[in-house]
Amino acid sequence: MVVFDPMPQEQLDAFFRDEGDIVFNIERTQYRNGWPLGVEGLVMRLVLFTMDAYNLDERNEVIIVTGGRENLTVEAIHRYTLNRHLLLEHSMRGQDRAWELSGHDGEMEVVLSEVGHRMKISHSLVRGPF
């Protein structure tokens, strides 16, 4: 396993696209959990290994890492090394789930709708009732 220093977004996207197959998201605390990076990895079609402290894995999109069961993690990596098709299938499930949670319909549509609603309210307050 190699740990990399932070890098600019374009470099990170290229790294995920060209170099990565698996990303580890080892959650240390609620505020140091690495989820933005984990979701970016999923979107770029990497298989995510995580502790999943928040139970976000509803349909087996990620590999859950638990203390004392490291052999299962090693076995999963070995299985993906031997069967690239299995890795691709898993990565596509993860990517679909990431878009479902963080894509336009899952997240941005709600945000943009709220912004639009607030802009209408602000606009009517500025213009007045006349």
N, C-alpha and C positions, 0 to 999 in steps of 0.2 A: 504494500500500500504506500502511496506517495501523497504527502500533504503539500498543497500548492499555496503560494501567497495570493492575496487578493489581486484581481486583474480587471482591466477595463471590460465593459460589457461586450464589445465586439470581439475581443480576444477570448472571453469566456464562451460566447456562442460558438466561435470557431473550434475551441477546445472540446466542448461537448459534442459538436457535430463530427469532428475529425478524429478525436483521440479517445473519447469515452465510451464505455459500455455500461458501467455501473457507477452510481454515486452513493456514498455513505452519508447519512444524516444522523449523527450521533447526538441526541438531545442531552444537553447537560443541565439546563434549567429552563424555566418557562421563557425567559428572555434571551437565552443563548441556545436556540433550538435549531437554527439552520434551515428553517422551512422555506424562506424565499429561495435559497439555493437549491433545495430539494425539489421544489415545484419547477424551477427553471430546468433542472435536469430531466424531470418527467416530460416537460413540454418538448425538450430536445430529444426525446425518446431514449433516455437512459433508464435502466432498471434501478429503482431506489431501494436501498437497504436502510431501514430506520427502526428506532425503538417505538415509534408511533404512540407516544404517551397520550395523545388526544383522540385516539381511536378513529382516525380518518380513513383507514383502509377498510372500506365496506365490501369490496368485491375482489379482494385478493390482487390488488394492483401493485403492492409493494411487498418486500420481504421484511418481516418483523424480526428484529435482532433483540434477543433477551439474554441477560446475564446467565452464565452457566450452560448455555446451549450454543456456544460458538461453533461447535462441530456442524450444526445445521446450516450455519452461514457458509462455512467452508464447503460443505456438500453442495449447496445451491450454486456457489461460484463455479465449482468443478463441473456440475451438471450443465451450466451455461457455456462453459469452455468447450465441452464435448458436443453440445447441440446448439449451434448458433440459431437455428430456426426457433427453438424454444425460447431463447433470449429475445429474438425479434417479436414473437407473439406476446411475451410478457411486457416488453417495452412499449408495444402498441397499446396494450390495455392501460398501462400507466399514463401514456400520452393522452388517450381518450378521457381518462378520469381527470387529469390535470386541466384539460380544456373545459370539461364539464364544471369543475369547481372555480377555475380562474379565468376562463374565457369570457367573451362578450356576453353570452346569454346567462352565464352563471354569476358573474360579478359586475362587469362593466355596464351592462344594460341597467342594472339597479342603480349604480352610481350615476350614470348619465341621466336617468329618469329623475332622480332626486335633484341633481343640479338644474335640470330644465324646469322642474317645479319651483325651485327656489328663485330662479331667474324670472319666472312669470310673476311671482309674488313681489319681488323687488321692483320689477318694471311697473307694475300697477301702483305701487306705493310712490314711485318717482313721478309718474304721469298724473296721478290723482284721479278722482272719479269723473272728471269732465272730459 
